Amino acid sequence: MEIAIIAHDGKKVDLVAFLLKNKAILQLEKINLIATGTTGGKAEDVGFKVRRMLSGPLGGDAQIAARVAEGKTQMVIFFKDPLSSHPHEADVNMLIRVCDVHNVPLATNEATAQLLIDAIAQQS
């Protein structure tokens, strides 16, 4: 299962804490993580193996959306920062739309992400 991890700048610390909290599940052999560039670097810094795409504003969100559309990515965890504006908001909306079109689970906050990870844990 390929899971994409993305976080706006104001949520990167929260995403790293989430990853560490769920390390046992996310480092299972059947899980492959992909990420936008900076988020991927933060995940690598704490020991995760991640395939890094471009930074979100440089096209990383679009790269992940393409992988969703191609059926390569089965889940997206995107810690959005609802209190800040983002210059690449169109890309973010496109990613959300592609997840909806292709019926791919998308978590935009920690509570929803935890429910998705818990579901994976129950299947293991």
Buried (B, 14 or more C-beta within 10 A) or exposed (E): EBBBBBBBEBBBEBBBEBBEEBEEEBEEEEBBBBBBBBBBBBBBEEEBEBEBBBBBBBBBBBBBBBBBBEEEBBBBBBBBBEEEEBEBEEBBEBBBEBBEEBEBBBBBBBEEBBEBBEEBEEEE
